[in-house]
Amino acid sequence: MVPHMSKKNSFSSLVVIFLITFATTGVYAQILSFDKCGHHLVMETYEKKYPGFKEAVETTFENVRNTKNSGFSRNDVYIIDVVFHIVWKDSRENLHDSIILNQLAVLNKDYRLLNENRNERRSIFKDLQTDAKIEFNLK
């Protein structure tokens, strides 16, 4: 037979159970925490495989920060030279130069926000669209 509990005792018991449940869940979650994007795991893996990798990455970021503070203008357009390697066995599989040049033009328009369909973006992204000031140049 279960002893009779008053409403006050029932409420107190529920509060205690609630607190214990969330306190232990919080502790357990801290033990099992993980990096959602995997950056930490990748950095550790590469550091083991290539000693000095983390230091090289930090040096790269520090160089970028220093460049940013040394009069670099965000209005400058970055030109990135690119090369396309078309691998084909039969001449019918080869791509005509016009296809490559057309796709490069599309890519440049997209990065410079000059593409005709830029207004078709989902509304949640419209405020985020910007000219990346990057152009790709066929080398």
PyMOL commands that place a pseudoatom at each C-alpha (Angstrom):
pseudoatom trace, name=CA, resn=MET, resi=1, chain=A, elem=C, hetatm=0, pos=[0.000, 0.000, 0.000]
pseudoatom trace, name=CA, resn=VAL, resi=2, chain=A, elem=C, hetatm=0, pos=[1.312, 3.437, -0.988]
pseudoatom trace, name=CA, resn=PRO, resi=3, chain=A, elem=C, hetatm=0, pos=[1.214, 5.998, 1.777]
pseudoatom trace, name=CA, resn=HIS, resi=4, chain=A, elem=C, hetatm=0, pos=[-0.904, 9.081, 1.119]
pseudoatom trace, name=CA, resn=MET, resi=5, chain=A, elem=C, hetatm=0, pos=[1.128, 12.140, 0.025]
pseudoatom trace, name=CA, resn=SER, resi=6, chain=A, elem=C, hetatm=0, pos=[-0.100, 15.675, 0.330]
pseudoatom trace, name=CA, resn=LYS, resi=7, chain=A, elem=C, hetatm=0, pos=[-0.116, 17.992, -2.682]
pseudoatom trace, name=CA, resn=LYS, resi=8, chain=A, elem=C, hetatm=0, pos=[2.759, 19.953, -1.152]
pseudoatom trace, name=CA, resn=ASN, resi=9, chain=A, elem=C, hetatm=0, pos=[4.883, 16.808, -0.795]
pseudoatom trace, name=CA, resn=SER, resi=10, chain=A, elem=C, hetatm=0, pos=[3.999, 15.712, -4.344]
pseudoatom trace, name=CA, resn=PHE, resi=11, chain=A, elem=C, hetatm=0, pos=[5.041, 19.071, -5.732]
pseudoatom trace, name=CA, resn=SER, resi=12, chain=A, elem=C, hetatm=0, pos=[8.266, 19.034, -3.705]
pseudoatom trace, name=CA, resn=SER, resi=13, chain=A, elem=C, hetatm=0, pos=[9.035, 15.545, -4.968]
pseudoatom trace, name=CA, resn=LEU, resi=14, chain=A, elem=C, hetatm=0, pos=[8.463, 16.599, -8.566]
pseudoatom trace, name=CA, resn=VAL, resi=15, chain=A, elem=C, hetatm=0, pos=[10.738, 19.610, -8.136]
pseudoatom trace, name=CA, resn=VAL, resi=16, chain=A, elem=C, hetatm=0, pos=[13.487, 17.422, -6.660]
pseudoatom trace, name=CA, resn=ILE, resi=17, chain=A, elem=C, hetatm=0, pos=[13.132, 14.868, -9.476]
pseudoatom trace, name=CA, resn=PHE, resi=18, chain=A, elem=C, hetatm=0, pos=[13.172, 17.684, -12.042]
pseudoatom trace, name=CA, resn=LEU, resi=19, chain=A, elem=C, hetatm=0, pos=[16.328, 19.222, -10.548]
pseudoatom trace, name=CA, resn=ILE, resi=20, chain=A, elem=C, hetatm=0, pos=[18.128, 15.882, -10.286]
pseudoatom trace, name=CA, resn=THR, resi=21, chain=A, elem=C, hetatm=0, pos=[17.227, 15.001, -13.866]
pseudoatom trace, name=CA, resn=PHE, resi=22, chain=A, elem=C, hetatm=0, pos=[18.472, 18.273, -15.334]
pseudoatom trace, name=CA, resn=ALA, resi=23, chain=A, elem=C, hetatm=0, pos=[21.529, 18.482, -13.083]
pseudoatom trace, name=CA, resn=THR, resi=24, chain=A, elem=C, hetatm=0, pos=[22.705, 15.013, -14.101]
pseudoatom trace, name=CA, resn=THR, resi=25, chain=A, elem=C, hetatm=0, pos=[21.826, 15.658, -17.746]
pseudoatom trace, name=CA, resn=GLY, resi=26, chain=A, elem=C, hetatm=0, pos=[23.927, 18.825, -17.693]
pseudoatom trace, name=CA, resn=VAL, resi=27, chain=A, elem=C, hetatm=0, pos=[26.882, 17.033, -16.147]
pseudoatom trace, name=CA, resn=TYR, resi=28, chain=A, elem=C, hetatm=0, pos=[26.540, 14.153, -18.604]
pseudoatom trace, name=CA, resn=ALA, resi=29, chain=A, elem=C, hetatm=0, pos=[26.299, 16.587, -21.525]
pseudoatom trace, name=CA, resn=GLN, resi=30, chain=A, elem=C, hetatm=0, pos=[29.537, 18.260, -20.404]
pseudoatom trace, name=CA, resn=ILE, resi=31, chain=A, elem=C, hetatm=0, pos=[31.282, 14.896, -20.370]
pseudoatom trace, name=CA, resn=LEU, resi=32, chain=A, elem=C, hetatm=0, pos=[30.029, 14.067, -23.864]
pseudoatom trace, name=CA, resn=SER, resi=33, chain=A, elem=C, hetatm=0, pos=[30.494, 17.546, -25.349]
pseudoatom trace, name=CA, resn=PHE, resi=34, chain=A, elem=C, hetatm=0, pos=[31.779, 17.658, -28.902]
pseudoatom trace, name=CA, resn=ASP, resi=35, chain=A, elem=C, hetatm=0, pos=[32.794, 20.243, -31.441]
pseudoatom trace, name=CA, resn=LYS, resi=36, chain=A, elem=C, hetatm=0, pos=[29.901, 20.418, -33.907]
pseudoatom trace, name=CA, resn=CYS, resi=37, chain=A, elem=C, hetatm=0, pos=[31.970, 21.554, -36.867]
pseudoatom trace, name=CA, resn=GLY, resi=38, chain=A, elem=C, hetatm=0, pos=[34.851, 19.164, -36.281]
pseudoatom trace, name=CA, resn=HIS, resi=39, chain=A, elem=C, hetatm=0, pos=[37.534, 21.889, -36.491]
pseudoatom trace, name=CA, resn=HIS, resi=40, chain=A, elem=C, hetatm=0, pos=[39.227, 20.780, -33.283]
pseudoatom trace, name=CA, resn=LEU, resi=41, chain=A, elem=C, hetatm=0, pos=[39.312, 17.149, -34.418]
pseudoatom trace, name=CA, resn=VAL, resi=42, chain=A, elem=C, hetatm=0, pos=[40.763, 18.082, -37.810]
pseudoatom trace, name=CA, resn=MET, resi=43, chain=A, elem=C, hetatm=0, pos=[43.410, 20.294, -36.223]
pseudoatom trace, name=CA, resn=GLU, resi=44, chain=A, elem=C, hetatm=0, pos=[44.456, 17.536, -33.792]
pseudoatom trace, name=CA, resn=THR, resi=45, chain=A, elem=C, hetatm=0, pos=[44.526, 14.919, -36.554]
pseudoatom trace, name=CA, resn=TYR, resi=46, chain=A, elem=C, hetatm=0, pos=[46.668, 17.063, -38.841]
pseudoatom trace, name=CA, resn=GLU, resi=47, chain=A, elem=C, hetatm=0, pos=[48.963, 18.070, -35.986]
pseudoatom trace, name=CA, resn=LYS, resi=48, chain=A, elem=C, hetatm=0, pos=[49.662, 14.395, -35.266]
pseudoatom trace, name=CA, resn=LYS, resi=49, chain=A, elem=C, hetatm=0, pos=[50.214, 13.632, -38.945]
pseudoatom trace, name=CA, resn=TYR, resi=50, chain=A, elem=C, hetatm=0, pos=[52.159, 16.834, -39.692]
pseudoatom trace, name=CA, resn=PRO, resi=51, chain=A, elem=C, hetatm=0, pos=[53.904, 18.171, -36.563]
pseudoatom trace, name=CA, resn=GLY, resi=52, chain=A, elem=C, hetatm=0, pos=[53.895, 21.963, -36.618]
pseudoatom trace, name=CA, resn=PHE, resi=53, chain=A, elem=C, hetatm=0, pos=[50.622, 22.175, -38.559]
pseudoatom trace, name=CA, resn=LYS, resi=54, chain=A, elem=C, hetatm=0, pos=[48.776, 24.103, -35.824]
pseudoatom trace, name=CA, resn=GLU, resi=55, chain=A, elem=C, hetatm=0, pos=[51.597, 26.615, -35.547]
pseudoatom trace, name=CA, resn=ALA, resi=56, chain=A, elem=C, hetatm=0, pos=[51.623, 27.109, -39.337]
pseudoatom trace, name=CA, resn=VAL, resi=57, chain=A, elem=C, hetatm=0, pos=[47.861, 27.732, -39.342]
pseudoatom trace, name=CA, resn=GLU, resi=58, chain=A, elem=C, hetatm=0, pos=[48.150, 30.232, -36.478]
pseudoatom trace, name=CA, resn=THR, resi=59, chain=A, elem=C, hetatm=0, pos=[51.016, 31.993, -38.278]
pseudoatom trace, name=CA, resn=THR, resi=60, chain=A, elem=C, hetatm=0, pos=[48.897, 32.235, -41.424]
pseudoatom trace, name=CA, resn=PHE, resi=61, chain=A, elem=C, hetatm=0, pos=[45.998, 33.772, -39.507]
pseudoatom trace, name=CA, resn=GLU, resi=62, chain=A, elem=C, hetatm=0, pos=[48.353, 36.178, -37.742]
pseudoatom trace, name=CA, resn=ASN, resi=63, chain=A, elem=C, hetatm=0, pos=[49.777, 37.277, -41.114]
pseudoatom trace, name=CA, resn=VAL, resi=64, chain=A, elem=C, hetatm=0, pos=[46.255, 37.941, -42.380]
pseudoatom trace, name=CA, resn=ARG, resi=65, chain=A, elem=C, hetatm=0, pos=[45.435, 39.962, -39.265]
pseudoatom trace, name=CA, resn=ASN, resi=66, chain=A, elem=C, hetatm=0, pos=[48.617, 42.007, -39.752]
pseudoatom trace, name=CA, resn=THR, resi=67, chain=A, elem=C, hetatm=0, pos=[47.809, 42.585, -43.435]
pseudoatom trace, name=CA, resn=LYS, resi=68, chain=A, elem=C, hetatm=0, pos=[44.315, 43.705, -42.485]
pseudoatom trace, name=CA, resn=ASN, resi=69, chain=A, elem=C, hetatm=0, pos=[45.752, 46.356, -40.173]
pseudoatom trace, name=CA, resn=SER, resi=70, chain=A, elem=C, hetatm=0, pos=[48.427, 47.599, -42.587]
pseudoatom trace, name=CA, resn=GLY, resi=71, chain=A, elem=C, hetatm=0, pos=[46.369, 49.764, -44.918]
pseudoatom trace, name=CA, resn=PHE, resi=72, chain=A, elem=C, hetatm=0, pos=[44.867, 47.005, -47.013]
pseudoatom trace, name=CA, resn=SER, resi=73, chain=A, elem=C, hetatm=0, pos=[41.652, 48.238, -48.603]
pseudoatom trace, name=CA, resn=ARG, resi=74, chain=A, elem=C, hetatm=0, pos=[38.605, 45.983, -48.708]
pseudoatom trace, name=CA, resn=ASN, resi=75, chain=A, elem=C, hetatm=0, pos=[37.739, 47.712, -51.977]
pseudoatom trace, name=CA, resn=ASP, resi=76, chain=A, elem=C, hetatm=0, pos=[40.652, 45.939, -53.653]
pseudoatom trace, name=CA, resn=VAL, resi=77, chain=A, elem=C, hetatm=0, pos=[39.626, 43.047, -55.870]
pseudoatom trace, name=CA, resn=TYR, resi=78, chain=A, elem=C, hetatm=0, pos=[41.519, 39.803, -55.410]
pseudoatom trace, name=CA, resn=ILE, resi=79, chain=A, elem=C, hetatm=0, pos=[42.536, 38.151, -58.676]
pseudoatom trace, name=CA, resn=ILE, resi=80, chain=A, elem=C, hetatm=0, pos=[43.045, 34.414, -58.350]
pseudoatom trace, name=CA, resn=ASP, resi=81, chain=A, elem=C, hetatm=0, pos=[44.771, 32.658, -61.223]
pseudoatom trace, name=CA, resn=VAL, resi=82, chain=A, elem=C, hetatm=0, pos=[43.215, 29.285, -62.019]
pseudoatom trace, name=CA, resn=VAL, resi=83, chain=A, elem=C, hetatm=0, pos=[44.047, 26.391, -64.285]
pseudoatom trace, name=CA, resn=PHE, resi=84, chain=A, elem=C, hetatm=0, pos=[41.598, 23.772, -65.537]
pseudoatom trace, name=CA, resn=HIS, resi=85, chain=A, elem=C, hetatm=0, pos=[42.757, 20.262, -66.263]
pseudoatom trace, name=CA, resn=ILE, resi=86, chain=A, elem=C, hetatm=0, pos=[40.356, 18.422, -68.528]
pseudoatom trace, name=CA, resn=VAL, resi=87, chain=A, elem=C, hetatm=0, pos=[41.011, 14.699, -68.385]
pseudoatom trace, name=CA, resn=TRP, resi=88, chain=A, elem=C, hetatm=0, pos=[39.670, 12.779, -71.343]
pseudoatom trace, name=CA, resn=LYS, resi=89, chain=A, elem=C, hetatm=0, pos=[40.319, 9.513, -73.131]
pseudoatom trace, name=CA, resn=ASP, resi=90, chain=A, elem=C, hetatm=0, pos=[38.418, 10.004, -76.341]
pseudoatom trace, name=CA, resn=SER, resi=91, chain=A, elem=C, hetatm=0, pos=[38.317, 13.387, -78.122]
pseudoatom trace, name=CA, resn=ARG, resi=92, chain=A, elem=C, hetatm=0, pos=[34.507, 13.369, -77.807]
pseudoatom trace, name=CA, resn=GLU, resi=93, chain=A, elem=C, hetatm=0, pos=[34.958, 13.638, -74.016]
pseudoatom trace, name=CA, resn=ASN, resi=94, chain=A, elem=C, hetatm=0, pos=[37.077, 16.779, -74.261]
pseudoatom trace, name=CA, resn=LEU, resi=95, chain=A, elem=C, hetatm=0, pos=[35.433, 20.117, -73.402]
pseudoatom trace, name=CA, resn=HIS, resi=96, chain=A, elem=C, hetatm=0, pos=[35.576, 22.998, -75.818]
pseudoatom trace, name=CA, resn=ASP, resi=97, chain=A, elem=C, hetatm=0, pos=[37.360, 26.117, -74.540]
pseudoatom trace, name=CA, resn=SER, resi=98, chain=A, elem=C, hetatm=0, pos=[34.121, 28.104, -74.811]
pseudoatom trace, name=CA, resn=ILE, resi=99, chain=A, elem=C, hetatm=0, pos=[32.514, 25.894, -72.116]
pseudoatom trace, name=CA, resn=ILE, resi=100, chain=A, elem=C, hetatm=0, pos=[35.382, 26.568, -69.708]
pseudoatom trace, name=CA, resn=LEU, resi=101, chain=A, elem=C, hetatm=0, pos=[35.369, 30.295, -70.419]
pseudoatom trace, name=CA, resn=ASN, resi=102, chain=A, elem=C, hetatm=0, pos=[31.593, 30.480, -70.021]
pseudoatom trace, name=CA, resn=GLN, resi=103, chain=A, elem=C, hetatm=0, pos=[31.675, 28.728, -66.635]
pseudoatom trace, name=CA, resn=LEU, resi=104, chain=A, elem=C, hetatm=0, pos=[34.510, 30.974, -65.488]
pseudoatom trace, name=CA, resn=ALA, resi=105, chain=A, elem=C, hetatm=0, pos=[32.414, 34.018, -66.459]
pseudoatom trace, name=CA, resn=VAL, resi=106, chain=A, elem=C, hetatm=0, pos=[29.448, 32.612, -64.492]
pseudoatom trace, name=CA, resn=LEU, resi=107, chain=A, elem=C, hetatm=0, pos=[31.675, 32.040, -61.469]
pseudoatom trace, name=CA, resn=ASN, resi=108, chain=A, elem=C, hetatm=0, pos=[33.065, 35.578, -61.636]
pseudoatom trace, name=CA, resn=LYS, resi=109, chain=A, elem=C, hetatm=0, pos=[29.576, 37.079, -61.916]
pseudoatom trace, name=CA, resn=ASP, resi=110, chain=A, elem=C, hetatm=0, pos=[28.437, 35.080, -58.882]
pseudoatom trace, name=CA, resn=TYR, resi=111, chain=A, elem=C, hetatm=0, pos=[31.408, 36.139, -56.748]
pseudoatom trace, name=CA, resn=ARG, resi=112, chain=A, elem=C, hetatm=0, pos=[31.062, 39.797, -57.768]
pseudoatom trace, name=CA, resn=LEU, resi=113, chain=A, elem=C, hetatm=0, pos=[27.268, 39.742, -57.229]
pseudoatom trace, name=CA, resn=LEU, resi=114, chain=A, elem=C, hetatm=0, pos=[26.668, 40.571, -60.876]
pseudoatom trace, name=CA, resn=ASN, resi=115, chain=A, elem=C, hetatm=0, pos=[24.676, 37.423, -61.662]
pseudoatom trace, name=CA, resn=GLU, resi=116, chain=A, elem=C, hetatm=0, pos=[21.234, 37.928, -63.166]
pseudoatom trace, name=CA, resn=ASN, resi=117, chain=A, elem=C, hetatm=0, pos=[19.482, 35.670, -60.623]
pseudoatom trace, name=CA, resn=ARG, resi=118, chain=A, elem=C, hetatm=0, pos=[20.874, 37.372, -57.496]
pseudoatom trace, name=CA, resn=ASN, resi=119, chain=A, elem=C, hetatm=0, pos=[17.400, 38.600, -56.530]
pseudoatom trace, name=CA, resn=GLU, resi=120, chain=A, elem=C, hetatm=0, pos=[16.043, 35.053, -56.453]
pseudoatom trace, name=CA, resn=ARG, resi=121, chain=A, elem=C, hetatm=0, pos=[17.793, 34.207, -53.202]
pseudoatom trace, name=CA, resn=ARG, resi=122, chain=A, elem=C, hetatm=0, pos=[15.721, 33.112, -50.250]
pseudoatom trace, name=CA, resn=SER, resi=123, chain=A, elem=C, hetatm=0, pos=[14.642, 36.088, -48.173]
pseudoatom trace, name=CA, resn=ILE, resi=124, chain=A, elem=C, hetatm=0, pos=[16.677, 35.027, -45.131]
pseudoatom trace, name=CA, resn=PHE, resi=125, chain=A, elem=C, hetatm=0, pos=[19.889, 35.418, -47.187]
pseudoatom trace, name=CA, resn=LYS, resi=126, chain=A, elem=C, hetatm=0, pos=[19.103, 38.642, -49.074]
pseudoatom trace, name=CA, resn=ASP, resi=127, chain=A, elem=C, hetatm=0, pos=[20.631, 40.887, -46.400]
pseudoatom trace, name=CA, resn=LEU, resi=128, chain=A, elem=C, hetatm=0, pos=[23.810, 38.791, -46.439]
pseudoatom trace, name=CA, resn=GLN, resi=129, chain=A, elem=C, hetatm=0, pos=[24.590, 38.933, -50.151]
pseudoatom trace, name=CA, resn=THR, resi=130, chain=A, elem=C, hetatm=0, pos=[27.598, 41.023, -51.059]
pseudoatom trace, name=CA, resn=ASP, resi=131, chain=A, elem=C, hetatm=0, pos=[30.294, 41.441, -53.641]
pseudoatom trace, name=CA, resn=ALA, resi=132, chain=A, elem=C, hetatm=0, pos=[33.125, 39.145, -52.495]
pseudoatom trace, name=CA, resn=LYS, resi=133, chain=A, elem=C, hetatm=0, pos=[35.591, 41.234, -54.545]
pseudoatom trace, name=CA, resn=ILE, resi=134, chain=A, elem=C, hetatm=0, pos=[37.166, 38.061, -55.934]
pseudoatom trace, name=CA, resn=GLU, resi=135, chain=A, elem=C, hetatm=0, pos=[37.741, 37.334, -59.591]
pseudoatom trace, name=CA, resn=PHE, resi=136, chain=A, elem=C, hetatm=0, pos=[39.164, 34.207, -61.173]
pseudoatom trace, name=CA, resn=ASN, resi=137, chain=A, elem=C, hetatm=0, pos=[41.587, 34.556, -64.066]
pseudoatom trace, name=CA, resn=LEU, resi=138, chain=A, elem=C, hetatm=0, pos=[42.378, 31.718, -66.465]
pseudoatom trace, name=CA, resn=LYS, resi=139, chain=A, elem=C, hetatm=0, pos=[46.139, 31.307, -66.464]
for i in range(1, 139): cmd.bond("trace and resi %d" % i, "trace and resi %d" % (i + 1))
show_as sticks, trace
zoom trace
